[in-house]
Amino acid sequence: MPGPGGSGLRGPAAGGGGGRLNKCAGLTGEQLAERTVPPSDLSLLGLIRHMAKVERIWFRERFAGQDVPRLFSTRENGNADFEHGDPARAAAYYACLLEEQRLADEAVAGASLDDTFTVDGEPYSLRFVHLHLIGEYARHNGHADLLRERVDGVTGG
């Protein structure tokens, strides 16, 4: 494992580089918004919005304590990131994900993996957050594989 700051944990498995839901490349906004397995709200566009929200919540809001508004959902409707995506804004949503990843990296720059914070009275470490996000991206990249294949038959890579 890299040094105390955890550099390297935000590589391909955690959204950086090729692992960043690359299954979205070459699709239109309408294709990204397609819900391919009714009645589920799951779509590639929803995954992009969801991961931007998750990056913001865990790294900026919870770890760094930044007072930032929720992205794409509210505390009352945590699933809105999947429900209300506008296909015409697909490029803006993807840019938002990239920006949230950059801001998350900024929020943890110089921090130790052992740094802690609390959420609803429960302690968490930055190490936990990195591991949680690696799992989150792995899960959703698997969903993206299946969604992409259903949209246009593309598999692999």
N, C-alpha and C positions, 0 to 999 in steps of 0.2 A: 504494500500500500504506500502511496506517496507520502510526503512529509506531513507535518502537523496541520497544515491548512487544507489538506485534502485535494490539492490540485490533481487533476486527472480523473476525479470521480465524475465529472460532468462531460465525459466523452460520449462516444456513439451510443452506449446503452442508456445514457441519461438524457438523450435528446440532442446532443451536439453532433456535428458532422452528419454522416450518412444515416444515423438512427432517428433523425428528426421527421418521423412520419413521411419518409420519402415516397411512400405509396401515393401521395397526392400529385406528384409531378405529371403534367400533361393533361390533367382533367379540367373541365370547365367548372365554374361555380355551381351550376345545376347538378353536374355529376357528383361533385363533392358533397352537396346537400342531400343527395338521394338517400332515402332510408330504405335499405335493401332487405331488411328482415322485419316486416311488420309483425306485431304492432310496436316494435322497439323504435325509439327515437335515435338510435345510434347511426351516425353518418361520419364520413371522413371530416366534413366541415365541423361537426360537433366535437370530434376528437381534437381538432386544432384549437377550437375555442376552450375546450375543457383543459387541455394541457397548459394553455396560457394562464387560465384561472388558477390551476394547481401550482404552477411556478410562483405566481404572485402570492398566493395564500401562504405556502410553506416557507418560502425564503424571505420575502419582503415583509409580509404582514406578521407572521408568527415568529420567525427567527429574528429578523432585524427590528421588529416592533414599529415598522413604518405605518403611518395612518394613511392607507390607500383604499380607495373604494373597491368593492368586489367587481370583478370582470364577469360579464355575461350571466350572472345569476345573483340571487340575494340569499340571505340566511333563510328566508321563508321558502324560496324555490331554488334549491341547490342544483336542480336538473335543467335550468333554463339555458345553460350553455349548449345543451343538445337540442332544445326545443325551438329556439328562435333565431337560428342562423339565416342571414340573408345571403343567398348565392352571389349577388352582385358585389358583396363585400369580401369575398373569399380572399383576395390578395391582401386586403387590409387586415383580416384576421390572422393570416399567416405572418405578416409583418409584425403584428402584435405579439405573436408567440415568440418570434426571434428577439424582439425587444424585451419581453419579460425574461427570457433566458439570459440576455445580456445584463439586465438589471439584477437578476438573481445572483449572477456571478459577482457583480459589484457589491451586493449586500453581504456576501460571505468572504470577500477578499480579506485576507489576513486573519480570518477566524480559525479557531482550532476545531477539529472534528468533535472534541470533547466539550465545546461550549454548549451550555444548556439554556433552555427557556421553558416556560410553562404555558399550557393551554388548558383552560378549565381546571386548574389545579394539578394537572399531570405534567411531570417533567419530561422533556425531550432533549435529545442532543442533536447537534448538526450532523453527526454521523448517521443517526436514525433518519433524518430528513433525506440525506443523500441516498441511503439504501431504499427508503420508501419510494423516492422518485425513480430510481433505477427500476424497481419492480413495476411502478405505474407505467413507465414508458414501455417496458417489455410487454406488459399485458395489452396495452393499447396498440403497440406496433403489431401484435398478433391479430387484434381486431381489424386493424387497417389492412393487413394481408387479405383477410376474408372479405372485407367490404370492397376492396379494389377488384378482387377476382369477380365478385358478384356484379360490379358496375360494368366492367368491360372485358373481363376474362384474363387480364394481365396477372401473371403469377411470378414468383421468384424475386431475386435481387433486391 
